[in-house]
């Protein structure tokens, strides 16, 4: 499936500007933690307890980030609504997270 023209133009302009958007910040952090376990360990020690609000609206990348951070101490609390207006239009689904 091809990306819409606006998406291609957006990605090009973002690249040319050396910029990152919110999704990039999350995915690049996931990559950083995967490639540099010492950096991950530093942040695992810093954030021993993790609370995720609006869990139903988290993306796969956000789930991966939380999973990486919480993998050492397993101190995670998530709060979300079983049925939410925004979850039907966002990337977040419980199935996305259960399949991991």
matplotlib code that plots the C-alpha trace (Angstrom):
import matplotlib.pyplot as plt

x = [0.0, 1.4, 1.6, -0.6, 1.2, 0.8, 2.6, 5.5, 5.9, 5.6, 8.3, 10.6, 10.2, 10.6, 13.8, 15.2, 14.6, 16.2, 13.0, 11.2, 7.5, 5.9, 5.8, 9.5, 10.4, 8.8, 10.2, 13.7, 13.7, 12.6, 15.4, 17.9, 16.9, 17.1, 20.6, 22.1, 21.1, 23.2, 21.0, 17.9, 19.2, 19.8, 16.2, 14.9, 16.6, 15.3, 11.7, 11.0, 7.3, 5.3, 1.8, 0.1, -3.1, -5.5, -4.0, -6.7, -5.2, -1.6, 0.1, 2.2, 5.4, 4.2, 3.5, 7.0, 8.5, 6.6, 7.5, 11.2, 11.2, 9.2, 11.0, 13.4, 11.1, 7.7, 6.0, 3.4, -0.1, -2.3, -5.6, -8.0, -11.6, -12.9, -15.0, -13.8, -14.8, -11.2, -10.0, -12.2, -10.4, -6.9, -4.2, -4.7, -6.4, -6.2, -5.6, -2.4, -1.0, -2.3, -0.6, 2.8]
y = [0.0, 3.4, 6.3, 9.3, 12.2, 14.4, 11.7, 11.4, 15.2, 15.4, 12.8, 14.5, 17.9, 16.5, 14.7, 17.8, 19.8, 17.2, 17.1, 14.3, 14.1, 12.4, 9.0, 9.3, 10.2, 7.1, 4.7, 6.2, 5.8, 2.1, 1.7, 3.4, 1.2, -1.9, -1.0, 0.3, -1.8, 0.4, 3.4, 1.3, 0.2, 3.8, 4.7, 1.5, 2.6, 6.1, 5.1, 2.1, 2.7, 3.5, 4.7, 4.7, 6.7, 6.3, 2.9, 2.2, 4.9, 3.7, 2.6, -0.5, 1.6, 3.2, -0.3, -1.4, 1.6, 0.9, -2.8, -2.0, 0.4, -2.0, -5.2, -4.9, -4.2, -5.0, -2.1, -1.0, 0.3, 1.1, 2.9, 3.0, 2.7, -0.5, 1.4, 4.9, 7.2, 7.9, 4.3, 3.5, 6.1, 5.8, 3.3, 1.8, -1.6, -4.1, -6.8, -4.9, -5.4, -8.9, -10.3, -9.5]
z = [0.0, -1.0, 1.3, 0.5, -1.2, 1.9, 4.0, 1.7, 1.6, 5.4, 5.9, 3.4, 5.0, 8.5, 7.3, 5.6, 8.8, 11.0, 13.0, 14.8, 15.6, 18.6, 16.9, 16.0, 19.5, 20.8, 18.1, 18.3, 22.1, 21.7, 19.2, 21.5, 24.4, 22.2, 20.9, 24.1, 27.1, 29.4, 28.6, 29.1, 32.5, 33.5, 32.9, 34.4, 37.6, 37.3, 36.7, 38.9, 39.0, 35.8, 35.5, 32.1, 31.9, 29.0, 28.3, 25.7, 23.5, 23.5, 20.3, 19.8, 20.0, 23.3, 24.6, 23.6, 25.4, 28.6, 28.3, 28.0, 30.9, 33.1, 32.3, 35.2, 38.2, 36.6, 38.5, 36.0, 36.6, 33.7, 33.8, 30.9, 29.9, 28.5, 26.0, 25.0, 22.2, 21.4, 21.4, 18.4, 16.3, 17.8, 17.3, 20.7, 21.1, 23.9, 21.3, 20.1, 23.6, 24.3, 21.2, 22.7]

ax = plt.figure().add_subplot(projection="3d")
ax.plot(x, y, z, "-o")
ax.set_aspect("equal")
plt.show()
